[in-house]
Amino acid sequence: MRTPLAALSADDRALLRKRLRTPVLTVLALLALLAVNVTLGATLPFAQVWIVEFLVVAVMVALILLVSMEVIHEPPLIRLFAGLGFFWVAIMVGMTLTDYLAR
């Protein structure tokens, strides 16, 4: 049976805090960016709001790619292919949207 959090030593709690800091901050940043994107989409404060929304989504993808997928710690070749994979998905989504909006 696992020990409760209160039974951990001070060193173990400090290590747990250190290891959870990056994922928790990443989730909070993604939620904040999602709130910005939803707010911009709901209010449409100006005509070219889609550019700002696209930049927010690009930052979200970069956070997911670098932090959640831990690509930042990988060799350059793996980083290249991970980026190309996301680029390919963006092309496929763009082509799907083009087909959908053209009909």
N, C-alpha and C positions, 0 to 999 in steps of 0.2 A: 504494500500500500504506500502511496506517495505521502510525503510529509506536507503539512499545510505551510502556507507562506510564512506564517509567524514563527514556525520552527526552524526556518533557514537562518544561517549565520549572517552576520553583517556583510561579510565578503561575498557570500552567495547572493544576497539581495542586491548588492552593488553591481555584481556581474549581470544579474537578471535585468536590472535597470539599464545597464549599458547596452545589452544585446537587444532590448525591446525599444530603445529610443528611436533608432532609424525606421523600423517598420511603422511605429505609431505616428511619427512625424510625417512619413510618406502618406499614410492613410488620411491624416488630417489635411495635408496639402491637397490631395486628390479631392477630398470632400469640399474644400474651399474653392478649388477651381471648378468643380461641378456646380456649386452654388452660383459662382460668377457666370458660368455658361447658361444656366437655367434662367437667371435673372436677365441677362442680355437677350435671350431668346423670347422671354415673356414680355419684356417692355419695349424692345426694338427702339432704343433711344435715337438712332440715326440710320441712314439708308445703308451704309456699308458695314453694318454690325457683323456681318458674316466673316469679315476679315479678322476681327478681334476674336470671334468665336473659334475660328480656325487656328489662330495662334494659341488660344487657351488649350484646345485639343492637342496641339503639337507639344505643348509643355507637359500635358498629362501623359501622352505617349512616351515622351522622353523620361519622365519619372518612372513609369512602369518598366520601360526597357532597361534603364540604368540601375534602378534601385531594387525593384521587386524581382526582376529576372537576374539581377546581380551580374549583368553584362559588363559593368564597369571594372570588375576584377578579372575579366577574361582576356586572352591574347587578342591582338588587333584583328586577326582573321575571323575569329568568332564574332567580334563586334561588327565587322563588316557584313557578315552574312545575317546577323540578327537585324541590322538596319535595313538590309536589302529585303528581308522577309516582310518587315513592316511597310516598306515602300511598295512591294508587290501587292500587299493587301490594300493599300491606299489606291493603287491603280485599279484593282478589281472593283472596289467600292465606287470609285469615280465612274468607271464604265457602266456599272449597274445603275447609278443615279442618272447618267446621261441617257441610257435607254428608257428608264422609267419616266424621266421628265420630258422626253421627246414624244411620248405617246399621248 
